Amino acid sequence: MIRPPRREFVHTNLHGITWDDVAKKPSFKELWPGILDFIRDVDFLAAHSADFDSEVLYTCCKRARLKRPPHRFVCTVEISDKTWDIFPRKLPDVCRHLGIRLKHHDPVSDAKACARIVIAAMKEGTIP
């Protein structure tokens, strides 16, 4: 968990995270060096609706006055559309189609699901 720069934030109804959960957690700026080291050698970052997630990451970097990562983002919405022509393309729908377990809006579960979508698409030859 990361402490946001201000006490007020949105979507608690979706993810269940409150200020009490994050008040004593490190800031993005404090965690970023370890995250960057962790992703240093990866070919790309993946997210469902990658435009949104990449913008969040880039905004966090900008506000913390940190250099944003050089990695390209791949979108598992686009991957699932190209590979399996799934509709609707929301993460729970794609996971259901592929038999991937998901606790939607749980960050770890969502991340693992995206990784499993990428791996499944790689097996289909969609992602080089």
N, C-alpha and C positions, 0 to 999 in steps of 0.2 A: 504494500500500500504506500501511496505517496500523499503527503500533506499538500493540499492545494494552496495557492498564494493568498486565498481569502476564505473566510469562514462560510460564506454562502455559496452553495453550488446546487446544481439541478440534477434531476433524474434519480433521486434517492428512491422514488417509487419503483424504478426498474432494477437498480443494482443493490438496493438496501444499505448502501454505505452512508453513514452519517458523519457529522463533524467529530463526534466523540470517537469514532473509529479511526480517524486520521489525524487528530489534533497533535499527537505526540510522535507521529511518523516523520521520517526525513522528507525534505523537500525534493523536487525534481532535480534541482541543481546539485544537491548532495548525492543523489543516486546515479546521476547520469554517467559519471566516469566508469562505474562498474557495469552499467548496462552497455555502454559503448564498447567496453572491453569484451563483454559477453558476445556481442554481435559482430565484432570486428572482422571475422573471417567468413561470414555468411555471404552468399551470393545475392540474396534479396530478402526483403521483409514482406510478409503476407498479412492481409487483413480482409475481412468481409466488409465491403464498401471502403476500399483502401483510400479513396479520396478523402473521406472523413477522417480516418485514423491518421493518415499521413499529415493532414493539416493540423490535427491536435498535437502530434509530435513536433512538427515544425514550429508551432506557436509556443509550445513549452520551451523549446530551445531558444527561440527568439526572446521570450520574456526573461529567461534565465541568462541571456547574453552568452549563449553557447553555440558553437558551430553545429549545424544540423548534420545528421549522418549522410554519407554519400550513397547509401544503398538505394537501389530502385525498389519500389513497392509493386507487388502483384496483388490483384484483387480476386478474391475467391468467388465473388459474385460473377465476375467476367469469366473466370476459369470454369465454374460450374455451368454457366450458360453455353460456353464454347464446347465443353467436353460432353455434357449430358443433356443439354437443352431442358433444364429443370425450370419449372414455373409453378408457383411463385419461387423466387430465388432468395428468400430470407434464410438466414443461417439455420433455423430449426428445420425448414423445409429441405434444404440441401442435406443436412445431417440425417434426416429421416430417410431420404432417398438412398443415401450411401450406407445406412446402418451405423452411423456414428453416434455414440452417446453424447448428450449435451445437457448441461444445466445452463440454460440461456441467461446471459448477462452476468454470469460468474466469469470474471476475467481469465482465470486459469482454464476453465472449461472451454470458453470461446476460443482462446489461443490454441489449445490442443485440437479443437475441432478444425480450425483453419489449417493447422499443420497437416492433419489427416486428409483434408480435402486436397491440399497441394500434393501430398504423397500419392493419393488415388489418381489424381490427374497425371502425375509423372508416370505412373504405371500404364496409363492410357496413351502416353506419348504426347500429351498436350503441352507440357512444360519441358523445354530442353534443359 
